């Protein structure tokens, strides 16, 4: 490698071919994981080519080695200097993107946002401009500044240069989600249906768009908007039925990470429908079980499915009690308690995963309520004492529940 470097440096530094070869060699070194050698090659070239017209290209590549190595605080001043020295260079948009990105990674988010805004305004047709607008929209959305996120999306959506490109579709999706968060139901629905009716939409956008549509149907008050698909379903379960159609679409994309989450939402819909038709409890329980067995489900989705399955079982048990089937109700409740205890003790967690305190709290509360309804006050008291240790912020509350349950048990 040293010999190759020396041969490169022996070539005419003013030659464009020499520069291109040097840049290609440095890129190859970086891809091979040898960024330090790439930096040495570029630095050596610069030391021998002070007057080369291609010097800015090599300097920008040199800053790029720091970006690839995630040395953000090194890259930022290099890019500051490059941008100040090359205000008319064709690669100025790329350099501005790199600097903004480095600042974002260094958690200098205010400065990064200003840089991305400047880039998008100064070079609206540049390839990096759409990415800059999307970064801004995502940043605003993550900070729950949904108005600003929507405005950032709209700048991209109204720029004909970007129409039909992946960035344009992503902006439309994010605009729909921002509108939904703002409870602007009409715009959210129109944007989502526009995406789904667009024959050119990237396939990768379909699962998240159908998923967002399912959430839209569940959150949109039926009296505030006429649903964009002109549905004639006027039943009390209309929203759940519409949401189920959308989530089924998501679940059909079995390789999508959203597939298992969609099955969980389908189970939630059936659980709500079961309030009027008890036969849906079984459907909900089966779907929650599928989520627990799904390889694409993350810890949050698995935990919610375990909790949801127990809720569905308890709902079914209540109906069995009303029907006088007490023994069957007790068996169902035993299963629900066992599933909740498995959840509390991490059965559904994989190596490296940790329980979410919020799911521990609600699973513990439901398990305690079921144990109390079964008259198992001693077991409930022991569970509450365990929860007092697991959730120290609520320790006093759980200890009080443990004492109350102990009194009922006569302990």
Buried (B, 14 or more C-beta within 10 A) or exposed (E): EEEEBEEBBEBEBEEEEBBEBBBEBBBEBBEEEBBEBBBBBBEBBBEEBEEBEBBBBBBBBBBBBBBBBEBBEBBBEBBBEBBEEBEEBEBBBBBBBBBBBBBBBBEBBEBBBBBBBEBBEEBBEBBBBBBBBBBBBBBBBEEEBBEBBBBBBBBBBEBEEBEEBBBBBBBBBBBBBBBBBBEBBEBBBBBBBBBBEBEEBEEEBBBBBBBBBBBBBBBBEBEEBEBBBEEEEEEEBBBBBBBBBBBBBBBEBEEBEBBBBBBBBBBBBBBBBBEEEBEBBEBBBBBBBBBBEBEBBEBBBBBBBBBBBBBBBBBBBBBBBEEEBEEBBBBBBBBBBBBBBBBBEBEBBEEEBEBBEEBBBBBBBBBBEBBBBBEBBBBBBBBBBBBBEBBEEBEEBBBEBBEBBBEEBEE
